[in-house]
């Protein structure tokens, strides 16, 4: 998570269910091989870049887990709303 948003995330109320995250709020930092998120946390705990509250882990199939005070919870990328077609717009198919 970008540092500018970390404090905001830390003080946000806890919500149940999957957290919704925006790709623009994150930067890919590094990769680690681990069987699960807790093994990754353990491996990175004493490194120069430990996982912090708000950080994401993505597995090989694209599932996200977000680091929270209570552990790791599911997360998902925000899906942009489909653009609405205005009443005056025409659709043409060829």
N, C-alpha and C positions, 0 to 999 in steps of 0.2 A: 504494500500500500504506500502511496506517496505520503511523505512526512506531513505535508500540509493538511491532509485529511485525517491523520491518525488520531489526534486529540478529539475531533468531532466524533469519530467512531467509538472511541473509548468511553465517552460520556453518553452515548445514545442508549435508550432503554433496550433491554433484552427482548427479543421477539422470538416466538416459536415458529417452527417451520424453516424452510430454506431462506437464507439471506439473499437479497437481490443486490448484485454488485455491477458497477459500470466499468467496462474495459478501460476507459480514459483515466480512472482513478488508480490504476495499477501499472507497474512496469515489470516485465519479466526480468528476474534478477539472476537466478542460477537454477541448476538442476541437481537433483539428488535421487539416488536409487534407494527405495525403502519399501518394505512390505505394506506399510500403512502410515497414516499421518503421525502417529505417536512415535514410530521408529524414526521418521524424518525429523521430528521435533527433538528427539533425544540426540540424534547425530549432529544436529546443528546447534544444540544448546550451548556448547562451549566454543563454537566457531566465531569468526569475525562477524558473521551475519546470522545471528540466531533468529528464529521465528519470533515475531512480536504480535501482540493483539492486533487484529485487522489484516494480517498477512494471509494470502491464499496459497493453497497447494492444489495442483491439478494433476490427476493421474493420467495414465496412458490412454484411457478412453474418453478423457475430457471432463470427468466429473470433478467438481470443485469442492473443497473443504476450507472453511474460514476459521482462523485461530481466534478463539474468544477466551475470556477468563475461565470459563467453565469447561474448556476443552475445544474440540473441533466440531463444527456443525456443517451441514450441507449448505452450499451456496449455488447460485445460478447467475449467469449473465443477464442483464436487462435486455429484453427483446424490444427493439424499436417498434412503435406503433406503425401499422401499414398506412401509407399516405392515402388520405381520403380523396375520392374523385369529386370535384365540385359539380354542381348541377349544370353549369354551362359547358363543361368539358365533353368532348366527343371521343369515343373510342373507335378506332378504325382497325379492322383486321384485313389482311391481304391473303 
